[in-house]
Amino acid sequence: MKKAEYLTPVVTIFDRVGNIDQRGNEMVYDFLIKGGVDGIVVMGSTGEFFAMSMEQKKRLIDIAVPYIKGRVKCMIGTGCMSVRDTVELSNYACDAGADAVMIVCPFYFPLSDEDIEAYYDTILPQIRGNVFIYNYPGATGDDVTPEITLRLLHKHKNLVGYKDTIELFSHTRKLIEVTKEEYPDFIIYSGYDENLVHIMLSGGNGCIGGLSNFAPKLCSEWCRAINEKNWEYMFDCQEKINGLMYIYSSKTPFPQIAKKALNLQGVPVSEYCMHFSQRPPTVKKLQAFIDGIDLENLMKKNTKAQPAKKETK
């Protein structure tokens, strides 16, 4: 089994009129890194990339990459609605020093398998860095299938990984089976937190999960439990994660909930969101679930359960 990794698809902090809030974003990055996450993905879906201008995106890259790089992995979401914009933003991020870029399919009109493959065939040779495919059929309406992915791997050396945001885990399992035999170093992350253990047992690499925005220590402890094969602790962490998964089915958009949860965790950032929603998070319920994590007691329980290490001379 490979080493489990947890990356955060981080929220983007804006000020009250929608400008990029440099200090607010840096506070969130510090909170996540202190919490032990393995990497930060800037401008994923949770980061509201779909509602940001090109100028805002480049401004955030200028802030995030030098602040994050060298501390944990730094990946930038650069998928846009056109080939030109996607290539321009991807190279901007690569030239800034990002470890990789993550690119979602163009959305709105449905694409055939041939269209999807042709899109990545067009952009990948033009990008000066490592690329992850971001597969999110629930948002784009299209699926970058395991078969498409394998064909792309045959042609493009800078295609190094894949984020699979799909509830049906059999899709991710098939992706691993189709690609890993020929490309064992191809990195595959689940896009849903609750699937971390399943993807690790299936030969994947970890998770890019939104719950780590406000529960980074829980998520990093979960990875530690998996990597140390501490199954009881792993089960306890899974139970805590399962309790938080209701957030994804809430009618309130996830970025709005995550920003409220950060404030409840003592990270005082603006909760302004670029997308439109009239439904505020249910603070009482959210606070109850955060309190229910009870990480301090969970870690104490785990420490007591561990046998004392023998001294070596």
Contacts in CASP RR format, 6 or more apart in sequence:
PFRMAT RR
TARGET T0000
AUTHOR 0000-0000-0000
METHOD contacts of the structure
MODEL  1
MKKAEYLTPVVTIFDRVGNIDQRGNEMVYDFLIKGGVDGIVVMGSTGEFF
AMSMEQKKRLIDIAVPYIKGRVKCMIGTGCMSVRDTVELSNYACDAGADA
VMIVCPFYFPLSDEDIEAYYDTILPQIRGNVFIYNYPGATGDDVTPEITL
RLLHKHKNLVGYKDTIELFSHTRKLIEVTKEEYPDFIIYSGYDENLVHIM
LSGGNGCIGGLSNFAPKLCSEWCRAINEKNWEYMFDCQEKINGLMYIYSS
KTPFPQIAKKALNLQGVPVSEYCMHFSQRPPTVKKLQAFIDGIDLENLMK
KNTKAQPAKKETK
1 200 0 8 1.000
1 201 0 8 1.000
1 203 0 8 1.000
1 226 0 8 1.000
2 200 0 8 1.000
2 203 0 8 1.000
2 204 0 8 1.000
2 205 0 8 1.000
3 205 0 8 1.000
3 227 0 8 1.000
4 196 0 8 1.000
4 200 0 8 1.000
4 205 0 8 1.000
4 206 0 8 1.000
4 222 0 8 1.000
4 223 0 8 1.000
4 226 0 8 1.000
4 227 0 8 1.000
5 38 0 8 1.000
5 39 0 8 1.000
5 189 0 8 1.000
5 205 0 8 1.000
5 206 0 8 1.000
5 207 0 8 1.000
5 223 0 8 1.000
6 37 0 8 1.000
6 38 0 8 1.000
6 39 0 8 1.000
6 196 0 8 1.000
6 206 0 8 1.000
6 207 0 8 1.000
6 209 0 8 1.000
6 212 0 8 1.000
6 216 0 8 1.000
6 219 0 8 1.000
6 220 0 8 1.000
6 222 0 8 1.000
6 223 0 8 1.000
7 37 0 8 1.000
7 38 0 8 1.000
7 39 0 8 1.000
7 40 0 8 1.000
7 41 0 8 1.000
7 73 0 8 1.000
7 75 0 8 1.000
7 189 0 8 1.000
7 207 0 8 1.000
7 208 0 8 1.000
7 209 0 8 1.000
7 212 0 8 1.000
8 32 0 8 1.000
8 37 0 8 1.000
8 39 0 8 1.000
8 40 0 8 1.000
8 41 0 8 1.000
8 208 0 8 1.000
8 209 0 8 1.000
8 210 0 8 1.000
8 212 0 8 1.000
8 213 0 8 1.000
8 216 0 8 1.000
8 219 0 8 1.000
9 41 0 8 1.000
9 44 0 8 1.000
9 45 0 8 1.000
9 46 0 8 1.000
9 47 0 8 1.000
9 208 0 8 1.000
9 209 0 8 1.000
9 210 0 8 1.000
9 213 0 8 1.000
10 28 0 8 1.000
10 29 0 8 1.000
10 32 0 8 1.000
10 40 0 8 1.000
10 41 0 8 1.000
10 42 0 8 1.000
10 46 0 8 1.000
10 47 0 8 1.000
10 213 0 8 1.000
11 28 0 8 1.000
11 46 0 8 1.000
11 47 0 8 1.000
11 48 0 8 1.000
11 213 0 8 1.000
11 255 0 8 1.000
11 258 0 8 1.000
11 259 0 8 1.000
11 262 0 8 1.000
12 20 0 8 1.000
12 25 0 8 1.000
12 42 0 8 1.000
12 43 0 8 1.000
12 47 0 8 1.000
12 48 0 8 1.000
12 49 0 8 1.000
12 52 0 8 1.000
12 60 0 8 1.000
12 255 0 8 1.000
12 274 0 8 1.000
13 20 0 8 1.000
13 21 0 8 1.000
13 24 0 8 1.000
13 25 0 8 1.000
13 27 0 8 1.000
13 28 0 8 1.000
13 259 0 8 1.000
13 269 0 8 1.000
13 270 0 8 1.000
14 20 0 8 1.000
14 21 0 8 1.000
14 270 0 8 1.000
14 272 0 8 1.000
14 273 0 8 1.000
14 274 0 8 1.000
15 21 0 8 1.000
15 270 0 8 1.000
15 272 0 8 1.000
16 270 0 8 1.000
16 272 0 8 1.000
17 272 0 8 1.000
18 272 0 8 1.000
18 274 0 8 1.000
19 56 0 8 1.000
20 56 0 8 1.000
20 59 0 8 1.000
20 60 0 8 1.000
20 63 0 8 1.000
21 269 0 8 1.000
21 270 0 8 1.000
22 63 0 8 1.000
24 269 0 8 1.000
24 270 0 8 1.000
25 60 0 8 1.000
25 63 0 8 1.000
25 64 0 8 1.000
26 63 0 8 1.000
26 67 0 8 1.000
27 267 0 8 1.000
27 268 0 8 1.000
27 269 0 8 1.000
28 213 0 8 1.000
28 262 0 8 1.000
28 267 0 8 1.000
28 269 0 8 1.000
29 40 0 8 1.000
29 64 0 8 1.000
29 67 0 8 1.000
29 68 0 8 1.000
31 216 0 8 1.000
31 262 0 8 1.000
31 265 0 8 1.000
31 267 0 8 1.000
32 39 0 8 1.000
32 40 0 8 1.000
32 72 0 8 1.000
32 212 0 8 1.000
32 213 0 8 1.000
32 216 0 8 1.000
33 40 0 8 1.000
33 68 0 8 1.000
33 71 0 8 1.000
33 72 0 8 1.000
34 216 0 8 1.000
35 216 0 8 1.000
35 217 0 8 1.000
35 220 0 8 1.000
36 72 0 8 1.000
36 216 0 8 1.000
36 217 0 8 1.000
36 220 0 8 1.000
37 72 0 8 1.000
37 212 0 8 1.000
37 216 0 8 1.000
37 219 0 8 1.000
37 220 0 8 1.000
38 72 0 8 1.000
38 73 0 8 1.000
38 220 0 8 1.000
38 223 0 8 1.000
39 68 0 8 1.000
39 72 0 8 1.000
39 73 0 8 1.000
39 74 0 8 1.000
39 75 0 8 1.000
40 64 0 8 1.000
40 68 0 8 1.000
40 72 0 8 1.000
40 73 0 8 1.000
40 74 0 8 1.000
40 75 0 8 1.000
41 75 0 8 1.000
41 76 0 8 1.000
41 77 0 8 1.000
41 102 0 8 1.000
41 208 0 8 1.000
42 60 0 8 1.000
42 61 0 8 1.000
42 64 0 8 1.000
42 68 0 8 1.000
42 74 0 8 1.000
42 75 0 8 1.000
42 76 0 8 1.000
42 77 0 8 1.000
43 49 0 8 1.000
43 52 0 8 1.000
43 57 0 8 1.000
43 60 0 8 1.000
43 76 0 8 1.000
43 77 0 8 1.000
43 78 0 8 1.000
44 77 0 8 1.000
44 102 0 8 1.000
44 134 0 8 1.000
45 136 0 8 1.000
45 139 0 8 1.000
45 165 0 8 1.000
45 254 0 8 1.000
46 210 0 8 1.000
46 213 0 8 1.000
46 254 0 8 1.000
46 255 0 8 1.000
46 258 0 8 1.000
47 255 0 8 1.000
48 255 0 8 1.000
48 273 0 8 1.000
48 274 0 8 1.000
48 275 0 8 1.000
49 57 0 8 1.000
49 77 0 8 1.000
49 79 0 8 1.000
50 275 0 8 1.000
51 274 0 8 1.000
51 275 0 8 1.000
52 60 0 8 1.000
52 274 0 8 1.000
54 80 0 8 1.000
54 85 0 8 1.000
54 88 0 8 1.000
54 89 0 8 1.000
57 78 0 8 1.000
57 89 0 8 1.000
58 89 0 8 1.000
58 92 0 8 1.000
61 76 0 8 1.000
61 92 0 8 1.000
61 93 0 8 1.000
61 96 0 8 1.000
61 98 0 8 1.000
62 96 0 8 1.000
64 74 0 8 1.000
64 76 0 8 1.000
65 74 0 8 1.000
65 76 0 8 1.000
65 93 0 8 1.000
65 96 0 8 1.000
65 97 0 8 1.000
65 98 0 8 1.000
66 96 0 8 1.000
68 74 0 8 1.000
69 97 0 8 1.000
69 98 0 8 1.000
69 99 0 8 1.000
73 99 0 8 1.000
73 100 0 8 1.000
74 97 0 8 1.000
74 98 0 8 1.000
74 99 0 8 1.000
75 98 0 8 1.000
75 99 0 8 1.000
75 100 0 8 1.000
75 101 0 8 1.000
75 102 0 8 1.000
75 132 0 8 1.000
76 93 0 8 1.000
76 98 0 8 1.000
76 100 0 8 1.000
76 101 0 8 1.000
76 102 0 8 1.000
77 93 0 8 1.000
77 101 0 8 1.000
77 102 0 8 1.000
77 103 0 8 1.000
77 104 0 8 1.000
77 134 0 8 1.000
78 86 0 8 1.000
78 89 0 8 1.000
78 90 0 8 1.000
78 92 0 8 1.000
78 93 0 8 1.000
78 101 0 8 1.000
78 102 0 8 1.000
78 103 0 8 1.000
79 85 0 8 1.000
79 86 0 8 1.000
79 89 0 8 1.000
79 90 0 8 1.000
79 102 0 8 1.000
79 103 0 8 1.000
79 104 0 8 1.000
79 134 0 8 1.000
80 86 0 8 1.000
80 89 0 8 1.000
80 106 0 8 1.000
81 106 0 8 1.000
81 107 0 8 1.000
81 108 0 8 1.000
82 106 0 8 1.000
83 119 0 8 1.000
83 122 0 8 1.000
83 123 0 8 1.000
86 103 0 8 1.000
86 123 0 8 1.000
87 123 0 8 1.000
87 126 0 8 1.000
87 127 0 8 1.000
89 101 0 8 1.000
90 101 0 8 1.000
90 103 0 8 1.000
90 123 0 8 1.000
90 127 0 8 1.000
90 128 0 8 1.000
90 129 0 8 1.000
90 131 0 8 1.000
91 126 0 8 1.000
91 127 0 8 1.000
91 128 0 8 1.000
93 101 0 8 1.000
94 101 0 8 1.000
94 127 0 8 1.000
94 128 0 8 1.000
94 129 0 8 1.000
95 128 0 8 1.000
99 130 0 8 1.000
100 129 0 8 1.000
100 130 0 8 1.000
100 131 0 8 1.000
100 132 0 8 1.000
100 160 0 8 1.000
100 161 0 8 1.000
101 127 0 8 1.000
101 129 0 8 1.000
101 130 0 8 1.000
101 131 0 8 1.000
101 132 0 8 1.000
102 131 0 8 1.000
102 132 0 8 1.000
102 133 0 8 1.000
102 134 0 8 1.000
102 163 0 8 1.000
103 120 0 8 1.000
103 123 0 8 1.000
103 131 0 8 1.000
103 132 0 8 1.000
103 133 0 8 1.000
103 134 0 8 1.000
104 134 0 8 1.000
104 135 0 8 1.000
104 136 0 8 1.000
104 139 0 8 1.000
104 140 0 8 1.000
105 111 0 8 1.000
105 116 0 8 1.000
105 119 0 8 1.000
105 135 0 8 1.000
105 140 0 8 1.000
105 142 0 8 1.000
105 144 0 8 1.000
106 119 0 8 1.000
106 140 0 8 1.000
107 139 0 8 1.000
107 140 0 8 1.000
107 141 0 8 1.000
107 142 0 8 1.000
110 141 0 8 1.000
110 142 0 8 1.000
111 119 0 8 1.000
111 142 0 8 1.000
113 145 0 8 1.000
113 147 0 8 1.000
113 148 0 8 1.000
116 142 0 8 1.000
116 144 0 8 1.000
116 148 0 8 1.000
117 148 0 8 1.000
117 151 0 8 1.000
117 152 0 8 1.000
120 133 0 8 1.000
120 144 0 8 1.000
120 148 0 8 1.000
120 152 0 8 1.000
120 156 0 8 1.000
120 159 0 8 1.000
121 152 0 8 1.000
121 155 0 8 1.000
121 156 0 8 1.000
124 131 0 8 1.000
124 152 0 8 1.000
124 155 0 8 1.000
124 156 0 8 1.000
124 158 0 8 1.000
124 159 0 8 1.000
125 156 0 8 1.000
127 158 0 8 1.000
129 158 0 8 1.000
130 158 0 8 1.000
130 160 0 8 1.000
130 161 0 8 1.000
131 156 0 8 1.000
131 158 0 8 1.000
131 159 0 8 1.000
131 160 0 8 1.000
131 161 0 8 1.000
132 160 0 8 1.000
132 161 0 8 1.000
132 162 0 8 1.000
132 163 0 8 1.000
132 187 0 8 1.000
133 144 0 8 1.000
133 149 0 8 1.000
133 152 0 8 1.000
133 159 0 8 1.000
133 161 0 8 1.000
133 162 0 8 1.000
133 163 0 8 1.000
134 163 0 8 1.000
134 165 0 8 1.000
135 143 0 8 1.000
135 144 0 8 1.000
135 162 0 8 1.000
135 163 0 8 1.000
135 164 0 8 1.000
135 165 0 8 1.000
135 166 0 8 1.000
136 165 0 8 1.000
136 166 0 8 1.000
137 143 0 8 1.000
137 166 0 8 1.000
138 165 0 8 1.000
138 166 0 8 1.000
139 165 0 8 1.000
143 166 0 8 1.000
143 171 0 8 1.000
144 162 0 8 1.000
146 171 0 8 1.000
146 174 0 8 1.000
146 175 0 8 1.000
146 177 0 8 1.000
146 178 0 8 1.000
146 179 0 8 1.000
147 178 0 8 1.000
149 162 0 8 1.000
149 175 0 8 1.000
149 178 0 8 1.000
149 179 0 8 1.000
150 178 0 8 1.000
150 179 0 8 1.000
150 182 0 8 1.000
152 159 0 8 1.000
153 159 0 8 1.000
153 179 0 8 1.000
153 182 0 8 1.000
153 183 0 8 1.000
153 186 0 8 1.000
160 185 0 8 1.000
160 186 0 8 1.000
160 187 0 8 1.000
161 186 0 8 1.000
161 187 0 8 1.000
161 188 0 8 1.000
161 189 0 8 1.000
162 175 0 8 1.000
162 179 0 8 1.000
162 186 0 8 1.000
162 187 0 8 1.000
162 188 0 8 1.000
162 189 0 8 1.000
163 189 0 8 1.000
163 190 0 8 1.000
163 191 0 8 1.000
163 208 0 8 1.000
164 171 0 8 1.000
164 172 0 8 1.000
164 175 0 8 1.000
164 188 0 8 1.000
164 189 0 8 1.000
164 190 0 8 1.000
164 191 0 8 1.000
165 190 0 8 1.000
165 191 0 8 1.000
165 192 0 8 1.000
166 172 0 8 1.000
166 191 0 8 1.000
166 192 0 8 1.000
167 192 0 8 1.000
169 190 0 8 1.000
169 195 0 8 1.000
169 198 0 8 1.000
169 199 0 8 1.000
172 188 0 8 1.000
172 190 0 8 1.000
172 195 0 8 1.000
172 199 0 8 1.000
172 202 0 8 1.000
173 202 0 8 1.000
175 188 0 8 1.000
176 188 0 8 1.000
176 199 0 8 1.000
176 202 0 8 1.000
176 203 0 8 1.000
176 204 0 8 1.000
179 186 0 8 1.000
179 188 0 8 1.000
180 186 0 8 1.000
180 188 0 8 1.000
180 203 0 8 1.000
180 204 0 8 1.000
187 205 0 8 1.000
188 199 0 8 1.000
188 203 0 8 1.000
188 204 0 8 1.000
188 205 0 8 1.000
188 206 0 8 1.000
189 199 0 8 1.000
189 204 0 8 1.000
189 205 0 8 1.000
189 206 0 8 1.000
189 207 0 8 1.000
189 208 0 8 1.000
190 196 0 8 1.000
190 198 0 8 1.000
190 199 0 8 1.000
190 206 0 8 1.000
190 207 0 8 1.000
190 208 0 8 1.000
190 209 0 8 1.000
191 207 0 8 1.000
191 208 0 8 1.000
191 209 0 8 1.000
192 207 0 8 1.000
192 209 0 8 1.000
192 245 0 8 1.000
192 248 0 8 1.000
193 207 0 8 1.000
193 209 0 8 1.000
193 210 0 8 1.000
193 211 0 8 1.000
193 212 0 8 1.000
193 219 0 8 1.000
193 241 0 8 1.000
193 244 0 8 1.000
193 245 0 8 1.000
194 238 0 8 1.000
194 241 0 8 1.000
194 242 0 8 1.000
194 245 0 8 1.000
195 207 0 8 1.000
196 206 0 8 1.000
196 207 0 8 1.000
196 222 0 8 1.000
196 223 0 8 1.000
196 226 0 8 1.000
196 238 0 8 1.000
196 241 0 8 1.000
197 226 0 8 1.000
197 234 0 8 1.000
197 238 0 8 1.000
199 205 0 8 1.000
199 206 0 8 1.000
199 207 0 8 1.000
200 206 0 8 1.000
200 226 0 8 1.000
206 223 0 8 1.000
207 219 0 8 1.000
209 219 0 8 1.000
210 254 0 8 1.000
210 258 0 8 1.000
211 218 0 8 1.000
211 219 0 8 1.000
211 241 0 8 1.000
211 244 0 8 1.000
211 245 0 8 1.000
211 247 0 8 1.000
212 218 0 8 1.000
212 219 0 8 1.000
212 220 0 8 1.000
213 258 0 8 1.000
213 261 0 8 1.000
213 262 0 8 1.000
214 258 0 8 1.000
214 261 0 8 1.000
214 262 0 8 1.000
214 264 0 8 1.000
214 265 0 8 1.000
214 290 0 8 1.000
215 240 0 8 1.000
215 244 0 8 1.000
215 290 0 8 1.000
215 293 0 8 1.000
217 295 0 8 1.000
218 237 0 8 1.000
218 240 0 8 1.000
218 241 0 8 1.000
218 293 0 8 1.000
218 295 0 8 1.000
218 298 0 8 1.000
219 241 0 8 1.000
221 233 0 8 1.000
221 237 0 8 1.000
221 295 0 8 1.000
221 298 0 8 1.000
221 299 0 8 1.000
221 302 0 8 1.000
222 234 0 8 1.000
222 237 0 8 1.000
222 238 0 8 1.000
222 241 0 8 1.000
224 230 0 8 1.000
225 231 0 8 1.000
225 233 0 8 1.000
225 234 0 8 1.000
225 236 0 8 1.000
225 237 0 8 1.000
225 302 0 8 1.000
226 234 0 8 1.000
230 302 0 8 1.000
230 305 0 8 1.000
230 306 0 8 1.000
232 302 0 8 1.000
232 305 0 8 1.000
233 298 0 8 1.000
233 302 0 8 1.000
233 305 0 8 1.000
236 298 0 8 1.000
236 301 0 8 1.000
236 302 0 8 1.000
237 298 0 8 1.000
240 292 0 8 1.000
240 293 0 8 1.000
240 298 0 8 1.000
243 289 0 8 1.000
244 289 0 8 1.000
244 293 0 8 1.000
246 289 0 8 1.000
247 254 0 8 1.000
247 257 0 8 1.000
247 286 0 8 1.000
247 289 0 8 1.000
248 254 0 8 1.000
250 257 0 8 1.000
250 281 0 8 1.000
250 282 0 8 1.000
251 279 0 8 1.000
252 277 0 8 1.000
252 279 0 8 1.000
252 280 0 8 1.000
252 281 0 8 1.000
252 282 0 8 1.000
253 273 0 8 1.000
253 275 0 8 1.000
253 277 0 8 1.000
255 273 0 8 1.000
255 275 0 8 1.000
256 271 0 8 1.000
256 273 0 8 1.000
256 277 0 8 1.000
256 280 0 8 1.000
256 281 0 8 1.000
257 281 0 8 1.000
257 286 0 8 1.000
259 269 0 8 1.000
259 270 0 8 1.000
259 271 0 8 1.000
259 273 0 8 1.000
260 271 0 8 1.000
260 280 0 8 1.000
260 281 0 8 1.000
260 283 0 8 1.000
260 286 0 8 1.000
261 281 0 8 1.000
261 286 0 8 1.000
261 290 0 8 1.000
262 269 0 8 1.000
263 269 0 8 1.000
263 271 0 8 1.000
264 283 0 8 1.000
264 286 0 8 1.000
264 287 0 8 1.000
264 290 0 8 1.000
265 290 0 8 1.000
END
